Amino acid sequence: MKKYLAIAAAVALAGLTRAEITPMDGDNDVGFLSLTVPTGSCSVVVSVPFEKCLGSGEAGMLADLVSTNLLVGSNSDPAEADQIVALTTNAAGELLYYYYWLKNGAGWTTSVTTRINADPTNVVPPAADAFPVARGLGFWLKRPAGSAVAGVYLKGQVSTVSSPLTLKPGLTLIGLGVFTTTSINSSSIGWGTRNPGSGLTGMDKLYLINNGTDLAEYKYNGTSQKWVDNDWGATEAGVAAGEGFWYLRRGSQDLTFTPVTP
């Protein structure tokens, strides 16, 4: 029989720390981690490494995965609060942005946005407790100018199976689903059939944020079957727990990506 665990993780230069409370009998392991994020006006790519509680490989709801503890709320103005921006698709396959803001006393609250030259014009997201976010997908945490606390708590059930994700051609925000910093060339990652391109162009790419500000590009080398840097050397660049990044899928075929199973 498994146990319920509380996992406290501080993502910083020192890596991930873990603490356990006295376990209670149960069928699943649940946990949380604290991701260090910048203060002040900025946007951070986040990816929750957990799944739905009491499920098996199922996507959790946004409101259940991202805690409001320590974040900045507002009574009426979304610009003064922490916001979540999720890139998704509608039934027609069109890319949409869903906006949520932290309203005092109400939690994550939807924001209606407007699309230019589109039908329908208004984008009305589902409630945060009805919007599923699959483990391994990413989104932005948009911080207001007045934010002073550098942390966000992510929570959910620790996965024992890893459900594959379908990445469409173009840019997708993803994460590795890990609890420790992991190299993007780790054999534990199920990247699927990546596009090697032709010659020096057309290959799949990753875009990682280094040192909180610098954007690093890595290309897929079909010969070595490794992610390489601009000098075409295999990289050991890593992604920490809770961090997200961009995957640029080239060509016209979908990619089946499988996050790491903890």
Secondary structure, DSSP 8 states (H G I E B T S, - for coil): --EE-----EEBTTB--------EE-SS-EEEEEE----SSEEEEEE---B-TTSSS--EEHHHHB--TT---BSS-GGGS-EEEEEEE-TTS-EEEEEEEEETTTEEEEE-EE-TT-SS-EE----GGG-EE-TTBEEEEEE-TT-----EEEEEE--SS---EEE-SEEEEE----SS-EETT-TTSB--S----BTTBS--EEEEEETTTEEEEEEEETTTTEEE-TTS-B---EE-TTB-EEEEE-SSS-EEEB----
